[in-house]
């Protein structure tokens, strides 16, 4: 059985001199987050754009339905 110099342990698997114990802690913080008016208004602009898209989709659906009903009427007549 061989031992590591300076160690009384017969198994040097966890010898701190050889392997060292280190731990790192990394923190990430967005320092500039929320400091601009444009950044704060981004969610509001997105919501307004989504409302416009929804309104246009409803108008398109109404126009498509009216067109289909008129075509069915004139096909019947």
C-alpha positions in Angstrom: 0.0 0.0 0.0 1.4 3.4 -0.9 0.6 6.6 0.8 0.8 10.2 -0.4 3.6 12.2 1.2 2.3 14.2 4.1 -0.8 12.1 4.5 -1.8 9.5 7.1 -4.5 8.2 4.8 -4.0 4.9 2.9 -6.5 6.1 0.3 -5.8 9.5 -1.1 -9.1 9.8 -2.9 -10.3 12.8 -1.0 -7.0 14.4 0.0 -7.6 18.1 0.1 -3.9 18.9 -0.7 -4.1 17.0 -4.0 -7.6 17.8 -5.1 -8.5 21.0 -3.4 -12.0 22.1 -2.6 -13.3 25.0 -4.5 -16.7 26.4 -5.0 -17.8 29.3 -7.2 -20.9 31.3 -7.0 -21.9 33.3 -10.1 -24.5 35.9 -9.9 -26.0 37.6 -12.9 -28.0 40.8 -12.6 -29.1 43.0 -15.3 -28.1 46.4 -14.0 -29.7 48.5 -16.7 -33.0 46.7 -16.8 -35.9 49.0 -16.4 -34.0 52.3 -16.6 -35.4 53.3 -19.9 -38.9 54.6 -20.7 -38.8 52.6 -24.0 -38.1 49.4 -22.2 -40.9 50.0 -19.7 -43.4 50.8 -22.5 -42.5 47.7 -24.6 -45.2 45.5 -23.0 -47.8 48.2 -23.5 -46.8 48.6 -27.2 -47.0 44.8 -27.7 -50.4 44.6 -26.1 -51.7 47.5 -28.3 -50.3 45.8 -31.4 -52.0 42.5 -30.4 -55.3 44.4 -30.0 -55.0 45.9 -33.5 -54.3 42.5 -35.0 -57.3 41.0 -33.1 -59.5 43.8 -34.4 -58.4 43.2 -38.0 -58.9 39.5 -37.7 -62.5 40.1 -36.5 -63.1 42.5 -39.4 -61.8 40.0 -41.8 -64.0 37.2 -40.4 -67.1 39.5 -40.6 -66.3 40.5 -44.2 -65.7 36.8 -45.2 -68.9 35.7 -43.5 -71.0 38.5 -45.2 -69.4 37.7 -48.6 -70.2 34.0 -48.2 -73.8 34.8 -47.2 -74.3 37.1 -50.2 -72.8 34.5 -52.5 -75.2 31.9 -51.1 -78.2 34.3 -51.5 -77.4 35.2 -55.1 -76.7 31.5 -55.9 -80.2 30.7 -54.5 -81.9 33.5 -56.5 
